[in-house]
Amino acid sequence: MLKTRFFTALAMVAVGLVLLFALPPLYFMPASAVLLLGVGGREAGRLAGLAAPWQWLVFAIFLCAIGFVLYGLTADQGHQLALSGFFVAAWLVMLPWLAKPSFGRGQTGLKLVALGLVLLGAWTSIVLLQATSPWLVLLVVAIIAAADIGAYFSGKAIGGSKLAPGISPGKTRSGAVGGLLAATLLALIAALTIPAMPFTIPTAALIGLTLAAVSIGGDLLISLMKRQQGLKDSSSLLPGHGGLLDRFDSLGAALPFFALAWLIWGQ
C-alpha cells in the first residue's frame, strides 16, 4: 500500500506541475475545469447522495457550464475581487456546519449546493492565481502541505483530546495546533526569503494561519459528507489515496482565501 501511495503521489505531482507551468492560462482553464469540476463534480454528486452514476455525470457537466460562465466574469479586477469575496463568504457560512455533524443528513440538494460552491470556488481561484503566476499556486500548496505535515507529527508526538470525534476521530487538537504553527512558519519564511513577495511579515503570518485554519475546515467538511454517506473515499480514482476530493479537500478550502488575500494585498 505504501508503495502504491508513493507512486500515485509522484504521478499527481508530475501532472500538477506540467499543468501549472506548461499550459498557458487559456489552456489551463479548460484542463483544470475537466479535473476539478468534471471529475470532482462527479465525486461530489456521489457524496451528496445522488443515486445513479448518470446523475453524477449530469452534475459534473452542470458545474463545468457554471464554471465557464463565471470565467467570463474574471476579465477585470473588480469582478475577480467580488467573486473571491463571494466564495470566502460561502465558506464562512458553511464552516459552522461542522459544529452539528448530524445536520444535512439525507438533504441531497443542500449538499449539492455546498459541494458545488467548494469546487467552483477552488477552480476559479486556481485559474486566477495560475494566470498571474503558477508560483502562487505552489505557494498555497506548500503552506497547506506544511500544515498537514505539522499536524501529522505533532498529533503523533503529543496526542491528546480529539478535534472532531464525531467527524474524523483521527484528528487531535494538538495536531491542529501543530498544523497552524507550521503553516504560519512557512508563510513567514516565504515572506522573508522570496524577493518578489508582496506581503509584509505580519500579513504573511496572518495568511498562513488563516489558510491552515480553513484547510482543517475543508478536510472536516468532506469527511463529514463521506461519513453521512457511509463512504471511506470519495472514489477509487487515485490508488492508495482515494478520490480527487480526498486529496483536494484542504487545498480547495484554502484557495479562495489566498486568492482574496492576493487581490487585496498582492497587487
N, C-alpha and C positions, 0 to 999 in steps of 0.2 A: 504493500500500500504506500509506504514512504517513497519508494522509487517511482511509482506512478504519479504521486503528488508532485514530486520534484520535476519530472519531465513535462507534466502538464503545466506547471508554473513557468517553466522555461519557455514553453511554446507560447503561453499567454503574454509573457514579457516581450518576446520577439515580435509577435503580431502587433502588440500595442505600440512598440517603438516604430515599427515600419509605418503603421497608420498615422502616427503623430508627426513623424519627421519626413516621410517620403511623399505623403499626399498633400497637395495644396488645398487650401480651405474649400474650394469649390468641389473637390472630390472627397475630402474628409467628411463633409457634411452628409452626403447620402450613405457613405460607407458606415459611419458611426450610427446613422439612423437605422440601418438594417440590423446592426448588432444590438443597440440599446433599446430602440423602440420596437423592432421586429422580433428578435429573439427574446429580449427582455419582456416585451409585451405579451408574447405567447406564454412565458412562465408566469407573468402576473395574472393572466386570465385563469390559469390553473390555481394559483394561490388564492385568488378571490373567490373561487368556488364554482366557476363555470364548468359545466359537466362534460362537455364534449370537446375533443381537440379542434374541431372546426370553429367552435366558438372562441377558443383561444386565438386562433389564426385571425378571425374577424376583428377581435380586439386589437391585435398587433397591427393590422392594416389601418384600423381607425387611428391608433396612436401615431403611425407614420404620417397619415394625412394631416392630423392636427399639428404635428411637428413641422411639416413643410410650410404650413400657414404661419406658424409662429416665427419660422426662419425669415419670412418676408418682413417681419416687424423689427428685425435686428439691424436694419440698414443705418440707423442713426443712434447716437449715444443715449438720447433721451428715452427711446423705446427700449434699448438694452437695459438701462437703469430701472425702468418700470417693470420689465419682465423679470429681472433678477430679484427685485424687491417683492414681486408677487410670489415667487417660488419660495423665498425666505419666509414670507408671511405664512404661506401654506404649511411649511414645516413647523413653524411656531404654533400653529393651530393643531397639527397632528400629534406633536410630541406628548401633550397631556394624556393622550390615549393610553400611553404606557402605564399610567397610574391605575388604570382599571382594565386589566388584561381580558376580562370577560366581555368587554364592550365590543360590539361589531360582529359577534359570533353569528354566523348564518346570514349576515347582511352583505350579499354579493355586490350589490350596487355601490354601497359605501366603500367597499374595499377596491372596487374597480376605479373609483374616483381617486382614492388615496394613492394607489399604486400608479395610476396614470400620472398624477402630479409628481410623484417621485421620479419616474422615468423621464418625463418631459422636462422637469427642472434640471436633472443631471445632463440630459442631452443638450439643451440649449446652452447651458453653462460651459460644457466641454467644447462645444463648437465655437463659442465666443472666445474662450481662452486660447484654443489652438490657432484660431485666425490671428490672434495678437502675437502669440509666441508659444510653440509647443513646450518650451521650458516651464511655462506657468503651470501647465497640466502636470508635468513631472514634479514640480514643487508641491502641489497638492497631494500627489501620490506619495511623495516622500514623507510629508507631515503625517498622513494617515498611517503609513507603514510604521513610522516611529511610534505612533500611538498604540498600534496593535502589538508591536514588539515590547514596548514598555509595559503594557497591560499584561501580556503573557508572563514575562519574567517576574514582575512584582507580584502578580497573583500567585504564581507558583512558589515564590520565596516567602511571602508573608501569609497568604491565605486570608482567613477571617470570614466575616459575615458576607452573605451573598448580596449582590447588587439588585437583582430582579429574579428571585427564585421562582416566581410564577411564570416567567417567560423564558429565561435562559439560566438554568441552575449552575452552569459552569462559571459564570462571571462573578467576580468578587469586587467589593468596594475598594480594596487595596489595589486590585488590578486597574480599576478605573482611575484611581489617583496616579498610579504609575504611568498610565497612558497619557493623562493630561500633562504631567510633568515632562515626559519625553517629547511630546509634540511641541510643547512650548519651547523647550530647549532647542529642538531642531530649527524652529522658526527663528529663534534668536541667532543661532549660528548662521543661518542663511542671510539674515539682515546684516550681520557683521562681516561676512566674507564675500558676498556677491556684490560686485561694484555697482551694477545697474539696479539693484534692489531699491524700489522707491519708498518702501515702508520704513518709518522710524523704528527704533528698537522697541519702545512701548507698544506701538501699533502691531509690530510683528509678533510680539508676545501675546497680545490680545487675540490676534488672528489664529495663532497656533492653538491657544487654549480653547477658543470657540470651535474651531474645526474638530478638535478631539472630542469635545463635549457632544456636538451634534452627530459625529460619526458613531458614538455609542448609541445615541437615539436611533440612528438609521439601522444599525445592526439589530437592535432590540425590536424595532418595528417589523422588519422582515421575519425575525424569529417568531414574533407573535403571530404573524399571518400563517407561517408554517405550522405552528403549534395548534392553531384553531382548525386547520385543515387536516391535522394528523400526518403531516409530511416531514421527513427528515431533511430533504433538499428541495430546492425549487425545481430542479430537473436533474437529469444524469448527463448533461451536455459535456461537462468537464470532468474526466475521470479523476477520482480522488478528491475533487473539490466541489462536486455538486453541480449547480447551475450558474448561469450568469448573475442572477440576483444574489446568490450566496457569496459571490466574490465582489459584488459591486454595491453591497448594502451600505457599508460605512462611507465609501467614497461618494456614492450617489447622494448622500445627505450633505456631505461637506462641500461639494462643487458649487451649489448656488450661493452659499455663504461666502466662499472665496471669490466667486465672480462679482458679487456685490461689493466686497471689500476692494477688489481691484478697480472697479469702476469709480468708487468714491475716492480712494487714496492713491491709486496707482497710475492715474493718467497724468 
